C-alpha cells in the first residue's frame, strides 16, 4: 500500500511539473512578437493603464492591451 501511495504522489508531482512547463510554453507563445522579440509588461505613463509592448521598442512599436 505504502508504495502505491508513494508512486501516486510522484506522478501527481510530475503532472504538476508538466502543467507548469506547459503554462510557461504557452506564455512564451503569447508573448512572442512578429519581429522576433517578445512582449513585456508596460504601463502607460499618461493613463496608468497596463499594456504589453515589444521589448524591441522603439525599433518595433507593436503593443497589445491583452495577451
Ligand atoms: Zn516586436
PDB file of the backbone (N, CA, C, O) and the ligand in Angstrom, with CONECT records:
HET     ZN  A 101       1
ATOM      1  N   UNK A   1       0.842  -1.215   0.000  1.00  0.00           N
ATOM      2  CA  UNK A   1       0.000   0.000   0.000  1.00  0.00           C
ATOM      3  C   UNK A   1       0.867   1.251   0.000  1.00  0.00           C
ATOM      4  O   UNK A   1       0.637   2.195  -0.756  1.00  0.00           O
ATOM      5  N   UNK A   2       1.885   1.228   0.885  1.00  0.00           N
ATOM      6  CA  UNK A   2       2.766   2.379   1.008  1.00  0.00           C
ATOM      7  C   UNK A   2       3.400   2.763  -0.316  1.00  0.00           C
ATOM      8  O   UNK A   2       3.479   3.937  -0.676  1.00  0.00           O
ATOM      9  N   UNK A   3       3.844   1.752  -1.024  1.00  0.00           N
ATOM     10  CA  UNK A   3       4.490   2.010  -2.305  1.00  0.00           C
ATOM     11  C   UNK A   3       3.547   2.621  -3.325  1.00  0.00           C
ATOM     12  O   UNK A   3       3.920   3.523  -4.075  1.00  0.00           O
ATOM     13  N   UNK A   4       2.337   2.125  -3.341  1.00  0.00           N
ATOM     14  CA  UNK A   4       1.352   2.639  -4.302  1.00  0.00           C
ATOM     15  C   UNK A   4       1.095   4.123  -4.034  1.00  0.00           C
ATOM     16  O   UNK A   4       1.021   4.934  -4.957  1.00  0.00           O
ATOM     17  N   UNK A   5       0.964   4.450  -2.773  1.00  0.00           N
ATOM     18  CA  UNK A   5       0.721   5.843  -2.389  1.00  0.00           C
ATOM     19  C   UNK A   5       1.892   6.730  -2.842  1.00  0.00           C
ATOM     20  O   UNK A   5       1.706   7.826  -3.370  1.00  0.00           O
ATOM     21  N   UNK A   6       3.094   6.208  -2.612  1.00  0.00           N
ATOM     22  CA  UNK A   6       4.293   6.955  -2.979  1.00  0.00           C
ATOM     23  C   UNK A   6       4.335   7.217  -4.484  1.00  0.00           C
ATOM     24  O   UNK A   6       4.615   8.328  -4.932  1.00  0.00           O
ATOM     25  N   UNK A   7       4.050   6.163  -5.252  1.00  0.00           N
ATOM     26  CA  UNK A   7       4.051   6.304  -6.712  1.00  0.00           C
ATOM     27  C   UNK A   7       3.010   7.326  -7.157  1.00  0.00           C
ATOM     28  O   UNK A   7       3.246   8.140  -8.050  1.00  0.00           O
ATOM     29  N   UNK A   8       1.864   7.256  -6.510  1.00  0.00           N
ATOM     30  CA  UNK A   8       0.787   8.174  -6.857  1.00  0.00           C
ATOM     31  C   UNK A   8       1.217   9.616  -6.621  1.00  0.00           C
ATOM     32  O   UNK A   8       0.943  10.494  -7.439  1.00  0.00           O
ATOM     33  N   UNK A   9       1.892   9.855  -5.500  1.00  0.00           N
ATOM     34  CA  UNK A   9       2.389  11.194  -5.194  1.00  0.00           C
ATOM     35  C   UNK A   9       3.378  11.664  -6.266  1.00  0.00           C
ATOM     36  O   UNK A   9       3.354  12.817  -6.697  1.00  0.00           O
ATOM     37  N   UNK A  10       4.229  10.756  -6.673  1.00  0.00           N
ATOM     38  CA  UNK A  10       5.251  11.093  -7.651  1.00  0.00           C
ATOM     39  C   UNK A  10       4.626  11.491  -8.993  1.00  0.00           C
ATOM     40  O   UNK A  10       5.026  12.479  -9.609  1.00  0.00           O
ATOM     41  N   UNK A  11       3.646  10.710  -9.429  1.00  0.00           N
ATOM     42  CA  UNK A  11       3.038  11.024 -10.718  1.00  0.00           C
ATOM     43  C   UNK A  11       2.270  12.343 -10.644  1.00  0.00           C
ATOM     44  O   UNK A  11       2.201  13.092 -11.619  1.00  0.00           O
ATOM     45  N   UNK A  12       1.699  12.612  -9.477  1.00  0.00           N
ATOM     46  CA  UNK A  12       0.986  13.878  -9.323  1.00  0.00           C
ATOM     47  C   UNK A  12       1.959  15.049  -9.432  1.00  0.00           C
ATOM     48  O   UNK A  12       1.665  16.073 -10.047  1.00  0.00           O
ATOM     49  N   UNK A  13       3.118  14.866  -8.821  1.00  0.00           N
ATOM     50  CA  UNK A  13       4.135  15.900  -8.874  1.00  0.00           C
ATOM     51  C   UNK A  13       4.616  16.106 -10.319  1.00  0.00           C
ATOM     52  O   UNK A  13       4.822  17.231 -10.774  1.00  0.00           O
ATOM     53  N   UNK A  14       4.783  14.993 -11.011  1.00  0.00           N
ATOM     54  CA  UNK A  14       5.197  15.058 -12.419  1.00  0.00           C
ATOM     55  C   UNK A  14       4.156  15.778 -13.258  1.00  0.00           C
ATOM     56  O   UNK A  14       4.480  16.606 -14.110  1.00  0.00           O
ATOM     57  N   UNK A  15       2.909  15.446 -13.001  1.00  0.00           N
ATOM     58  CA  UNK A  15       1.821  16.080 -13.749  1.00  0.00           C
ATOM     59  C   UNK A  15       1.809  17.576 -13.484  1.00  0.00           C
ATOM     60  O   UNK A  15       1.573  18.376 -14.389  1.00  0.00           O
ATOM     61  N   UNK A  16       2.064  17.945 -12.239  1.00  0.00           N
ATOM     62  CA  UNK A  16       2.101  19.350 -11.855  1.00  0.00           C
ATOM     63  C   UNK A  16       3.250  20.062 -12.569  1.00  0.00           C
ATOM     64  O   UNK A  16       3.088  21.179 -13.060  1.00  0.00           O
ATOM     65  N   UNK A  17       4.415  19.404 -12.623  1.00  0.00           N
ATOM     66  CA  UNK A  17       5.583  19.972 -13.320  1.00  0.00           C
ATOM     67  C   UNK A  17       5.287  20.175 -14.795  1.00  0.00           C
ATOM     68  O   UNK A  17       5.627  21.203 -15.380  1.00  0.00           O
ATOM     69  N   UNK A  18       4.643  19.170 -15.386  1.00  0.00           N
ATOM     70  CA  UNK A  18       4.293  19.241 -16.807  1.00  0.00           C
ATOM     71  C   UNK A  18       3.360  20.407 -17.063  1.00  0.00           C
ATOM     72  O   UNK A  18       3.513  21.153 -18.030  1.00  0.00           O
ATOM     73  N   UNK A  19       2.377  20.549 -16.161  1.00  0.00           N
ATOM     74  CA  UNK A  19       1.404  21.621 -16.298  1.00  0.00           C
ATOM     75  C   UNK A  19       2.094  22.979 -16.225  1.00  0.00           C
ATOM     76  O   UNK A  19       1.778  23.894 -16.986  1.00  0.00           O
ATOM     77  N   UNK A  20       3.037  23.092 -15.301  1.00  0.00           N
ATOM     78  CA  UNK A  20       3.776  24.338 -15.120  1.00  0.00           C
ATOM     79  C   UNK A  20       4.576  24.668 -16.381  1.00  0.00           C
ATOM     80  O   UNK A  20       4.587  25.806 -16.850  1.00  0.00           O
ATOM     81  N   UNK A  21       5.249  23.639 -16.920  1.00  0.00           N
ATOM     82  CA  UNK A  21       6.048  23.828 -18.134  1.00  0.00           C
ATOM     83  C   UNK A  21       5.163  24.245 -19.294  1.00  0.00           C
ATOM     84  O   UNK A  21       5.531  25.100 -20.099  1.00  0.00           O
ATOM     85  N   UNK A  22       3.988  23.627 -19.368  1.00  0.00           N
ATOM     86  CA  UNK A  22       3.055  23.938 -20.456  1.00  0.00           C
ATOM     87  C   UNK A  22       2.604  25.396 -20.348  1.00  0.00           C
ATOM     88  O   UNK A  22       2.490  26.087 -21.360  1.00  0.00           O
ATOM     89  N   UNK A  23       2.350  25.860 -19.134  1.00  0.00           N
ATOM     90  CA  UNK A  23       1.937  27.248 -18.938  1.00  0.00           C
ATOM     91  C   UNK A  23       3.037  28.212 -19.368  1.00  0.00           C
ATOM     92  O   UNK A  23       2.767  29.237 -19.994  1.00  0.00           O
ATOM     93  N   UNK A  24       4.270  27.875 -19.027  1.00  0.00           N
ATOM     94  CA  UNK A  24       5.407  28.702 -19.410  1.00  0.00           C
ATOM     95  C   UNK A  24       5.526  28.745 -20.934  1.00  0.00           C
ATOM     96  O   UNK A  24       5.779  29.793 -21.528  1.00  0.00           O
ATOM     97  N   UNK A  25       5.334  27.569 -21.548  1.00  0.00           N
ATOM     98  CA  UNK A  25       5.429  27.462 -23.003  1.00  0.00           C
ATOM     99  C   UNK A  25       4.345  28.323 -23.662  1.00  0.00           C
ATOM    100  O   UNK A  25       4.619  29.066 -24.605  1.00  0.00           O
ATOM    101  N   UNK A  26       3.123  28.215 -23.159  1.00  0.00           N
ATOM    102  CA  UNK A  26       2.017  28.988 -23.717  1.00  0.00           C
ATOM    103  C   UNK A  26       2.249  30.481 -23.519  1.00  0.00           C
ATOM    104  O   UNK A  26       1.947  31.288 -24.398  1.00  0.00           O
ATOM    105  N   UNK A  27       2.786  30.838 -22.360  1.00  0.00           N
ATOM    106  CA  UNK A  27       3.071  32.234 -22.074  1.00  0.00           C
ATOM    107  C   UNK A  27       4.097  32.778 -23.065  1.00  0.00           C
ATOM    108  O   UNK A  27       3.974  33.905 -23.544  1.00  0.00           O
ATOM    109  N   UNK A  28       5.104  31.969 -23.365  1.00  0.00           N
ATOM    110  CA  UNK A  28       6.130  32.382 -24.324  1.00  0.00           C
ATOM    111  C   UNK A  28       5.523  32.590 -25.695  1.00  0.00           C
ATOM    112  O   UNK A  28       5.848  33.556 -26.386  1.00  0.00           O
ATOM    113  N   UNK A  29       4.630  31.673 -26.095  1.00  0.00           N
ATOM    114  CA  UNK A  29       3.992  31.793 -27.406  1.00  0.00           C
ATOM    115  C   UNK A  29       3.158  33.067 -27.453  1.00  0.00           C
ATOM    116  O   UNK A  29       3.185  33.803 -28.440  1.00  0.00           O
ATOM    117  N   UNK A  30       2.416  33.319 -26.374  1.00  0.00           N
ATOM    118  CA  UNK A  30       1.556  34.503 -26.334  1.00  0.00           C
ATOM    119  C   UNK A  30       2.389  35.775 -26.376  1.00  0.00           C
ATOM    120  O   UNK A  30       1.971  36.777 -26.955  1.00  0.00           O
ATOM    121  N   UNK A  31       3.565  35.737 -25.764  1.00  0.00           N
ATOM    122  CA  UNK A  31       4.410  36.927 -25.684  1.00  0.00           C
ATOM    123  C   UNK A  31       5.282  37.134 -26.913  1.00  0.00           C
ATOM    124  O   UNK A  31       5.936  38.169 -27.040  1.00  0.00           O
ATOM    125  N   UNK A  32       5.299  36.184 -27.800  1.00  0.00           N
ATOM    126  CA  UNK A  32       6.163  36.288 -28.972  1.00  0.00           C
ATOM    127  C   UNK A  32       5.665  37.382 -29.908  1.00  0.00           C
ATOM    128  O   UNK A  32       4.479  37.458 -30.227  1.00  0.00           O
ATOM    129  N   UNK A  33       6.579  38.210 -30.332  1.00  0.00           N
ATOM    130  CA  UNK A  33       6.234  39.258 -31.288  1.00  0.00           C
ATOM    131  C   UNK A  33       6.690  38.839 -32.679  1.00  0.00           C
ATOM    132  O   UNK A  33       7.634  38.064 -32.833  1.00  0.00           O
ATOM    133  N   UNK A  34       6.003  39.364 -33.686  1.00  0.00           N
ATOM    134  CA  UNK A  34       6.326  39.024 -35.078  1.00  0.00           C
ATOM    135  C   UNK A  34       7.767  39.363 -35.451  1.00  0.00           C
ATOM    136  O   UNK A  34       8.351  38.740 -36.338  1.00  0.00           O
ATOM    137  N   UNK A  35       8.331  40.351 -34.769  1.00  0.00           N
ATOM    138  CA  UNK A  35       9.681  40.804 -35.115  1.00  0.00           C
ATOM    139  C   UNK A  35      10.755  39.880 -34.526  1.00  0.00           C
ATOM    140  O   UNK A  35      11.937  40.030 -34.836  1.00  0.00           O
ATOM    141  N   UNK A  36      10.350  38.930 -33.683  1.00  0.00           N
ATOM    142  CA  UNK A  36      11.319  38.042 -33.048  1.00  0.00           C
ATOM    143  C   UNK A  36      11.557  38.417 -31.595  1.00  0.00           C
ATOM    144  O   UNK A  36      12.194  37.671 -30.851  1.00  0.00           O
ATOM    145  N   UNK A  37      11.056  39.550 -31.201  1.00  0.00           N
ATOM    146  CA  UNK A  37      11.153  39.982 -29.805  1.00  0.00           C
ATOM    147  C   UNK A  37       9.999  39.399 -29.005  1.00  0.00           C
ATOM    148  O   UNK A  37       9.292  38.508 -29.477  1.00  0.00           O
ATOM    149  N   UNK A  38       9.813  39.901 -27.802  1.00  0.00           N
ATOM    150  CA  UNK A  38       8.667  39.446 -27.021  1.00  0.00           C
ATOM    151  C   UNK A  38       8.029  40.614 -26.275  1.00  0.00           C
ATOM    152  O   UNK A  38       8.660  41.639 -26.017  1.00  0.00           O
ATOM    153  N   UNK A  39       6.765  40.422 -25.940  1.00  0.00           N
ATOM    154  CA  UNK A  39       6.021  41.481 -25.264  1.00  0.00           C
ATOM    155  C   UNK A  39       6.350  41.527 -23.782  1.00  0.00           C
ATOM    156  O   UNK A  39       6.417  40.501 -23.105  1.00  0.00           O
ATOM    157  N   UNK A  40       6.549  42.730 -23.305  1.00  0.00           N
ATOM    158  CA  UNK A  40       6.838  42.932 -21.878  1.00  0.00           C
ATOM    159  C   UNK A  40       5.705  43.738 -21.259  1.00  0.00           C
ATOM    160  O   UNK A  40       5.027  44.512 -21.934  1.00  0.00           O
ATOM    161  N   UNK A  41       5.517  43.538 -19.958  1.00  0.00           N
ATOM    162  CA  UNK A  41       4.503  44.322 -19.257  1.00  0.00           C
ATOM    163  C   UNK A  41       4.966  45.765 -19.179  1.00  0.00           C
ATOM    164  O   UNK A  41       6.085  46.053 -18.753  1.00  0.00           O
ATOM    165  N   UNK A  42       4.107  46.650 -19.589  1.00  0.00           N
ATOM    166  CA  UNK A  42       4.443  48.068 -19.527  1.00  0.00           C
ATOM    167  C   UNK A  42       3.254  48.841 -18.981  1.00  0.00           C
ATOM    168  O   UNK A  42       2.131  48.339 -18.948  1.00  0.00           O
ATOM    169  N   UNK A  43       3.514  50.048 -18.560  1.00  0.00           N
ATOM    170  CA  UNK A  43       2.442  50.903 -18.044  1.00  0.00           C
ATOM    171  C   UNK A  43       2.450  52.203 -18.824  1.00  0.00           C
ATOM    172  O   UNK A  43       3.491  52.834 -19.008  1.00  0.00           O
ATOM    173  N   UNK A  44       1.277  52.585 -19.275  1.00  0.00           N
ATOM    174  CA  UNK A  44       1.133  53.853 -19.969  1.00  0.00           C
ATOM    175  C   UNK A  44       1.312  54.980 -18.964  1.00  0.00           C
ATOM    176  O   UNK A  44       0.534  55.113 -18.019  1.00  0.00           O
ATOM    177  N   UNK A  45       2.344  55.791 -19.176  1.00  0.00           N
ATOM    178  CA  UNK A  45       2.674  56.834 -18.199  1.00  0.00           C
ATOM    179  C   UNK A  45       1.593  57.900 -18.095  1.00  0.00           C
ATOM    180  O   UNK A  45       1.451  58.542 -17.054  1.00  0.00           O
ATOM    181  N   UNK A  46       0.833  58.090 -19.163  1.00  0.00           N
ATOM    182  CA  UNK A  46      -0.210  59.119 -19.141  1.00  0.00           C
ATOM    183  C   UNK A  46      -1.488  58.640 -18.473  1.00  0.00           C
ATOM    184  O   UNK A  46      -2.114  59.383 -17.717  1.00  0.00           O
ATOM    185  N   UNK A  47      -1.875  57.408 -18.749  1.00  0.00           N
ATOM    186  CA  UNK A  47      -3.164  56.926 -18.237  1.00  0.00           C
ATOM    187  C   UNK A  47      -3.009  55.939 -17.083  1.00  0.00           C
ATOM    188  O   UNK A  47      -3.980  55.661 -16.379  1.00  0.00           O
ATOM    189  N   UNK A  48      -1.806  55.405 -16.879  1.00  0.00           N
ATOM    190  CA  UNK A  48      -1.595  54.412 -15.827  1.00  0.00           C
ATOM    191  C   UNK A  48      -2.077  53.031 -16.222  1.00  0.00           C
ATOM    192  O   UNK A  48      -2.022  52.092 -15.428  1.00  0.00           O
ATOM    193  N   UNK A  49      -2.549  52.913 -17.453  1.00  0.00           N
ATOM    194  CA  UNK A  49      -3.057  51.627 -17.928  1.00  0.00           C
ATOM    195  C   UNK A  49      -1.930  50.660 -18.238  1.00  0.00           C
ATOM    196  O   UNK A  49      -0.876  51.041 -18.747  1.00  0.00           O
ATOM    197  N   UNK A  50      -2.178  49.404 -17.920  1.00  0.00           N
ATOM    198  CA  UNK A  50      -1.188  48.382 -18.227  1.00  0.00           C
ATOM    199  C   UNK A  50      -1.383  47.891 -19.650  1.00  0.00           C
ATOM    200  O   UNK A  50      -2.511  47.741 -20.120  1.00  0.00           O
ATOM    201  N   UNK A  51      -0.296  47.649 -20.315  1.00  0.00           N
ATOM    202  CA  UNK A  51      -0.366  47.068 -21.648  1.00  0.00           C
ATOM    203  C   UNK A  51       0.917  46.290 -21.906  1.00  0.00           C
ATOM    204  O   UNK A  51       1.837  46.291 -21.089  1.00  0.00           O
ATOM    205  N   UNK A  52       0.960  45.634 -23.046  1.00  0.00           N
ATOM    206  CA  UNK A  52       2.149  44.866 -23.387  1.00  0.00           C
ATOM    207  C   UNK A  52       2.804  45.495 -24.605  1.00  0.00           C
ATOM    208  O   UNK A  52       2.166  45.719 -25.634  1.00  0.00           O
ATOM    209  N   UNK A  53       4.075  45.771 -24.464  1.00  0.00           N
ATOM    210  CA  UNK A  53       4.816  46.370 -25.564  1.00  0.00           C
ATOM    211  C   UNK A  53       6.007  45.506 -25.925  1.00  0.00           C
ATOM    212  O   UNK A  53       6.579  44.833 -25.067  1.00  0.00           O
ATOM    213  N   UNK A  54       6.376  45.527 -27.184  1.00  0.00           N
ATOM    214  CA  UNK A  54       7.500  44.726 -27.647  1.00  0.00           C
ATOM    215  C   UNK A  54       8.796  45.197 -26.972  1.00  0.00           C
ATOM    216  O   UNK A  54       9.002  46.394 -26.772  1.00  0.00           O
ATOM    217  N   UNK A  55       9.652  44.252 -26.631  1.00  0.00           N
ATOM    218  CA  UNK A  55      10.909  44.627 -25.967  1.00  0.00           C
ATOM    219  C   UNK A  55      11.899  45.259 -26.942  1.00  0.00           C
ATOM    220  O   UNK A  55      12.950  45.759 -26.540  1.00  0.00           O
ATOM    221  N   UNK A  56      11.549  45.229 -28.230  1.00  0.00           N
ATOM    222  CA  UNK A  56      12.445  45.868 -29.206  1.00  0.00           C
ATOM    223  C   UNK A  56      12.028  47.299 -29.516  1.00  0.00           C
ATOM    224  O   UNK A  56      12.531  47.914 -30.456  1.00  0.00           O
ATOM    225  N   UNK A  57      11.107  47.820 -28.719  1.00  0.00           N
ATOM    226  CA  UNK A  57      10.749  49.214 -28.857  1.00  0.00           C
ATOM    227  C   UNK A  57      12.003  50.063 -28.659  1.00  0.00           C
ATOM    228  O   UNK A  57      12.772  49.717 -27.762  1.00  0.00           O
ATOM    229  N   UNK A  58      12.288  51.117 -29.385  1.00  0.00           N
ATOM    230  CA  UNK A  58      11.419  51.754 -30.387  1.00  0.00           C
ATOM    231  C   UNK A  58      11.544  51.190 -31.805  1.00  0.00           C
ATOM    232  O   UNK A  58      10.871  51.668 -32.718  1.00  0.00           O
ATOM    233  N   UNK A  59      12.392  50.186 -31.997  1.00  0.00           N
ATOM    234  CA  UNK A  59      12.509  49.600 -33.333  1.00  0.00           C
ATOM    235  C   UNK A  59      11.185  48.971 -33.767  1.00  0.00           C
ATOM    236  O   UNK A  59      10.770  49.094 -34.919  1.00  0.00           O
ATOM    237  N   UNK A  60      10.538  48.301 -32.830  1.00  0.00           N
ATOM    238  CA  UNK A  60       9.251  47.674 -33.093  1.00  0.00           C
ATOM    239  C   UNK A  60       8.228  48.342 -32.192  1.00  0.00           C
ATOM    240  O   UNK A  60       8.409  48.407 -30.977  1.00  0.00           O
ATOM    241  N   UNK A  61       7.168  48.831 -32.780  1.00  0.00           N
ATOM    242  CA  UNK A  61       6.192  49.598 -31.995  1.00  0.00           C
ATOM    243  C   UNK A  61       4.920  48.805 -31.720  1.00  0.00           C
ATOM    244  O   UNK A  61       3.875  49.382 -31.420  1.00  0.00           O
ATOM    245  N   UNK A  62       5.010  47.495 -31.823  1.00  0.00           N
ATOM    246  CA  UNK A  62       3.815  46.689 -31.591  1.00  0.00           C
ATOM    247  C   UNK A  62       3.428  46.669 -30.115  1.00  0.00           C
ATOM    248  O   UNK A  62       4.274  46.505 -29.236  1.00  0.00           O
ATOM    249  N   UNK A  63       2.140  46.838 -29.865  1.00  0.00           N
ATOM    250  CA  UNK A  63       1.631  46.761 -28.488  1.00  0.00           C
ATOM    251  C   UNK A  63       0.357  45.918 -28.476  1.00  0.00           C
ATOM    252  O   UNK A  63      -0.294  45.722 -29.502  1.00  0.00           O
ATOM    253  N   UNK A  64       0.026  45.430 -27.294  1.00  0.00           N
ATOM    254  CA  UNK A  64      -1.223  44.675 -27.098  1.00  0.00           C
ATOM    255  C   UNK A  64      -1.817  45.133 -25.780  1.00  0.00           C
ATOM    256  O   UNK A  64      -1.092  45.425 -24.829  1.00  0.00           O
ATOM    257  N   UNK A  65      -3.143  45.193 -25.729  1.00  0.00           N
ATOM    258  CA  UNK A  65      -3.775  45.533 -24.458  1.00  0.00           C
ATOM    259  C   UNK A  65      -3.921  44.270 -23.613  1.00  0.00           C
ATOM    260  O   UNK A  65      -3.912  44.327 -22.384  1.00  0.00           O
ATOM    261  N   UNK A  66      -4.056  43.116 -24.297  1.00  0.00           N
ATOM    262  CA  UNK A  66      -4.170  41.833 -23.595  1.00  0.00           C
ATOM    263  C   UNK A  66      -3.338  40.816 -24.327  1.00  0.00           C
ATOM    264  O   UNK A  66      -3.147  40.901 -25.540  1.00  0.00           O
ATOM    265  N   UNK A  67      -2.837  39.841 -23.568  1.00  0.00           N
ATOM    266  CA  UNK A  67      -2.084  38.774 -24.216  1.00  0.00           C
ATOM    267  C   UNK A  67      -3.027  37.667 -24.641  1.00  0.00           C
ATOM    268  O   UNK A  67      -2.589  36.667 -25.210  1.00  0.00           O
TER     269      UNK A  67
HETATM  270 ZN    ZN A 101       8.235  43.374 -31.938  1.00  0.00          ZN
END
